[in-house]
Amino acid sequence: MPVEKARRNLVVKAYPFRIEILSLDQVLAVHTRSYTREQDVIDPLHYLPLLEQRPGAFEHAKPIRRWRERWPQVYEQVLALLQAEWPQGRGVREFVRILRLHQQYPAELVEQAVEQALTYGCVHVDGVQLCLHGLTHPEQTIPSLALDPTLSWAQVGAQPITLNQYNQLLQP
């Protein structure tokens, strides 16, 4: 269950295909049910707030190790870049913030935004968020500023200066 929502008294509801963990009437986590013995069903997103606080545990966290086996190769590139740029845990902390975007956006969209950020050279959480915004809210294309070829550019700037236009601004 999410680390930030851990409580003393919880209710576990077991259904045929899923398990729900509740606090009062609020569902905190839902997992697919496992019928094998001693199997851990782990959602790595639940651990990210804790790893953001303790980046030294990142390499040893079981949920992250499992996730790393199947996450996109571009994530490894970004993690290596951030660790090289910001050593002593700051790079890992920034990478965990990027991973937390999975809580708000689909995995494919986050992966695409991370690839874009890597291409643009803005590999940090703000850069990935900017790319996500561009992917989720595509702006309309800016119309071309095609200039009229019949316009005479030789006269631009050659007109006499009249200050009367400024005097009009002073009148109430």
SULCORDA-V294664 format. One record per backbone hydrogen bond with DSSP energy under -1.0 kcal/mol. NH is the residue of the N-H (numbers start at 1). CO is the residue of the C=O. If there is no record, write none. Layout:
NH|CO, NH|CO
//
This chain:
3|46, 5|2, 6|3, 11|22, 13|20, 15|18, 19|31, 20|13, 21|29, 22|11, 23|26, 26|23, 28|21, 29|21, 31|19, 33|17, 46|43, 47|44, 51|47, 52|48, 53|49, 54|50, 57|54, 58|55, 61|57, 65|61, 66|62, 67|63, 68|64, 70|67, 71|67, 75|72, 77|73, 78|74, 79|75, 80|76, 81|77, 82|78, 83|79, 84|80, 85|81, 86|82, 90|87, 91|86, 93|89, 94|90, 95|91, 96|92, 97|93, 98|94, 99|95, 100|96, 101|98, 102|99, 103|100, 104|101, 105|101, 110|106, 111|107, 112|108, 113|109, 114|110, 115|111, 116|112, 117|113, 118|114, 119|115, 120|116, 121|117, 122|117, 124|122, 128|124, 129|125, 130|126, 131|127, 132|128, 133|129, 134|130, 135|131, 136|132, 137|133, 151|148, 158|155, 167|163, 168|164
//
